[in-house]
Amino acid sequence: MTGLPIRISQEVAEAVAAGAPVVALESTIFTHGLPRPRNLEVALEAEERLRATGVVPATIGVHAGVPTVGLTTAQIEELSAADGLDKASLRDLPVVAAFGRHGGTTVAATAFLAHRAGVRVFSTGGLGGVHFGASESFDESADLTTLAATPVTVISAGVKSILDIRATLERFETLNIPVIGYRTRRYPGFYITDSGHEIAYRVDTPEEAARVIEARDGLDLPQAVLIANPVAPDKQLPPQELEALLARAWAEADARGIKGNASTPFLLDFIQRDTQGRSLEVNIEVYRGNVRLGGEIATALAAARNEG
């Protein structure tokens, strides 16, 4: 038997082979995370900004059952406009592929496919993690175990604010996943610059991040390197406002009996409505910053490889 085919665009394949900078981008941000038409605008803008700095974008998703690394503009447009797409995590990939469905890939599936294609850097918005009450519900994101076994570099603004950040950081430690702040040792909380939790390591330049990544690879370690890149303080939601907002969101979810997988989309939608769209603008600003930093780190890695 042969393995399931993964389509890698010619542009991405040639860039990887040449050691040129490449950044993976997930598709759930425009298939599930942002409203139309902003979803398509943000997806295409991310690619354009990377290309403008000499970096090849590799937007990843499942198109008509084919896991694809380097979606075309037409495919991105099609997925952005389609209804009823699957939100494809790693466990869902074989099912979505077998039935020829479209799917937006999560952090877990995107990281897996990027690694399979030889792409070393992946920029996203926020990571999944441990949900509140996980000691009873066992509700943890598949991002955790996937990143423990997938040696990519993931740039994010921390985990989503609705999660148990303290418990998530503990799980990262247990899974031997290094968490490194970019110009900070305060772990960001997605919508806010500082979640209130300190982390052990920081890097101050893309070149320092590249040194850590090269050292991980030199040791042949299997886990991801997480670069925590906080949103600028003047772009964040006011922390006290977010705290009160989350309390209202959880109370509403409890009152409606919303639990499990349904809680995350409900809470994020509640936050967007309650802030009258301001959280959406923070979300987009977070993503832009992570795409920019991902391009800088990919460029530093390519330079280090060429020097070597």
SVG drawing of the C-alpha trace seen along z (x, -y; Angstrom):
<svg xmlns="http://www.w3.org/2000/svg" viewBox="-30 -52 59 54">
<polyline fill="none" stroke="black" stroke-width="0.4" points="0.0,0.0 1.1,-3.6 0.7,-6.5 -2.1,-9.0 -1.1,-11.6 -0.3,-15.1 -0.2,-17.7 2.7,-20.1 2.7,-23.0 5.6,-23.4 6.5,-26.7 6.7,-25.3 8.5,-22.2 11.1,-24.1 11.6,-26.6 12.0,-23.8 14.5,-22.0 16.5,-25.2 16.6,-26.0 14.6,-29.3 12.4,-30.7 8.9,-29.2 6.1,-29.8 3.1,-27.5 -0.3,-29.1 -3.4,-27.3 -6.7,-27.5 -9.2,-27.4 -8.6,-31.1 -10.4,-31.8 -12.7,-28.8 -14.0,-29.0 -12.3,-31.8 -13.2,-35.0 -16.4,-36.4 -16.8,-37.0 -15.4,-38.9 -12.6,-39.7 -11.6,-36.0 -10.5,-36.1 -8.9,-39.5 -6.8,-38.4 -5.8,-35.1 -4.6,-36.8 -3.0,-39.7 -0.9,-37.2 0.4,-35.6 1.1,-39.0 3.1,-40.3 5.3,-37.2 6.0,-37.4 6.9,-41.1 9.7,-40.0 11.0,-37.2 9.3,-34.4 7.2,-31.7 3.7,-31.3 2.4,-27.7 -1.2,-28.0 -2.4,-24.5 -5.9,-23.0 -7.8,-20.0 -9.3,-20.7 -11.7,-18.1 -10.2,-15.4 -6.5,-16.2 -4.4,-17.6 -2.6,-20.4 0.5,-22.4 0.5,-25.6 -3.2,-26.2 -3.7,-28.3 -5.4,-31.6 -8.4,-30.1 -8.5,-27.3 -8.3,-29.8 -11.1,-31.8 -13.2,-28.6 -12.6,-27.5 -13.3,-31.0 -16.7,-31.1 -17.8,-27.4 -20.4,-26.5 -20.3,-23.4 -16.6,-22.8 -15.0,-20.3 -12.8,-21.7 -10.0,-19.1 -7.7,-18.2 -5.2,-15.4 -7.7,-12.7 -10.1,-14.0 -7.7,-14.1 -8.2,-10.4 -12.0,-10.8 -12.1,-14.1 -9.7,-12.7 -11.5,-9.4 -14.8,-11.2 -13.3,-13.9 -14.4,-16.8 -13.1,-20.3 -11.5,-21.0 -9.9,-23.9 -6.9,-22.5 -6.3,-23.2 -3.0,-23.9 -2.5,-20.1 -3.2,-19.1 -1.4,-22.1 1.8,-21.4 1.7,-17.7 1.3,-18.5 3.9,-21.3 6.4,-18.9 5.6,-16.2 6.3,-18.8 9.6,-19.9 8.3,-23.3 10.0,-24.3 8.1,-27.4 4.4,-27.8 2.6,-31.0 -0.9,-30.9 -3.0,-33.0 -3.6,-31.2 -3.0,-27.6 -5.3,-25.1 -4.7,-23.8 -6.2,-22.6 -9.8,-23.6 -11.1,-24.6 -12.4,-21.5 -10.2,-19.1 -9.4,-17.2 -12.9,-15.8 -13.8,-16.2 -10.3,-15.3 -10.9,-18.2 -7.6,-19.0 -6.7,-20.1 -5.1,-17.7 -2.6,-20.5 -0.8,-19.4 0.0,-15.8 0.6,-16.6 3.2,-19.3 4.9,-17.0 5.7,-14.7 6.1,-17.2 9.4,-19.1 8.1,-22.4 8.4,-25.9 5.1,-27.5 4.7,-31.2 1.6,-32.2 0.3,-34.8 -0.1,-32.1 -3.2,-29.9 -6.7,-31.1 -7.8,-33.3 -10.8,-31.0 -8.4,-28.2 -6.7,-27.3 -3.4,-28.9 -1.6,-27.7 -2.6,-24.1 -1.7,-24.4 1.8,-25.6 2.2,-22.7 1.2,-20.3 3.8,-21.9 6.4,-21.2 5.2,-17.6 5.3,-17.0 8.8,-18.5 7.7,-21.3 9.9,-24.4 8.0,-27.7 10.0,-30.7 8.9,-34.3 9.8,-36.7 11.3,-39.7 9.5,-38.8 9.3,-36.2 5.7,-36.9 3.4,-34.4 0.9,-36.2 -2.9,-35.5 -3.9,-36.0 -6.2,-39.0 -3.8,-40.4 -0.1,-41.0 0.5,-39.4 -1.5,-36.4 0.0,-36.8 2.3,-33.7 6.1,-33.8 8.0,-31.5 11.6,-30.4 13.1,-31.5 13.1,-34.4 14.8,-35.3 15.2,-38.8 16.0,-38.4 14.9,-36.0 18.5,-34.8 18.4,-33.8 15.2,-31.8 16.9,-30.2 19.8,-29.1 17.3,-27.3 15.6,-25.6 18.9,-24.4 20.0,-23.1 16.7,-21.2 17.2,-19.7 20.8,-18.9 19.7,-16.9 17.1,-15.1 14.4,-16.0 10.8,-15.3 8.9,-18.2 7.9,-21.6 9.5,-24.8 6.8,-27.3 7.6,-31.0 5.2,-33.2 4.8,-36.5 2.5,-39.0 0.3,-41.4 1.4,-45.0 0.1,-46.6 -1.7,-49.4 -3.5,-46.8 -4.7,-44.4 -8.1,-44.3 -7.9,-46.0 -7.1,-43.1 -9.7,-44.0 -12.3,-44.3 -11.4,-40.8 -11.6,-39.3 -15.1,-40.6 -16.1,-39.6 -14.9,-36.0 -16.9,-35.8 -20.0,-36.8 -19.3,-34.4 -18.8,-31.4 -22.0,-32.3 -24.0,-32.5 -22.5,-29.1 -23.5,-27.5 -27.0,-28.9 -27.5,-27.5 -25.9,-24.1 -23.1,-24.5 -20.2,-22.2 -17.4,-20.3 -16.6,-21.0 -19.4,-23.5 -18.0,-25.7 -15.1,-27.1 -17.0,-28.5 -19.8,-29.8 -17.3,-31.6 -15.4,-33.2 -18.6,-34.3 -19.8,-35.8 -16.6,-37.7 -16.8,-39.1 -20.5,-40.2 -19.9,-41.6 -17.0,-43.7 -18.9,-44.8 -16.1,-43.4 -13.1,-44.9 -11.9,-41.4 -12.0,-40.6 -9.6,-43.4 -7.3,-42.2 -7.4,-38.7 -6.4,-40.0 -3.6,-42.2 -2.3,-39.1 -2.2,-37.1 -0.4,-39.8 2.3,-40.0 2.8,-36.3 3.0,-36.1 5.6,-38.8 7.7,-37.2 7.4,-33.8 8.8,-35.3 11.7,-36.8 12.5,-33.5 12.2,-31.5 14.6,-34.0 17.1,-33.6 16.9,-29.8 17.5,-29.9 20.5,-32.2 21.9,-29.9 21.5,-27.0 23.2,-28.7 26.1,-29.8 26.4,-26.2"/>
</svg>
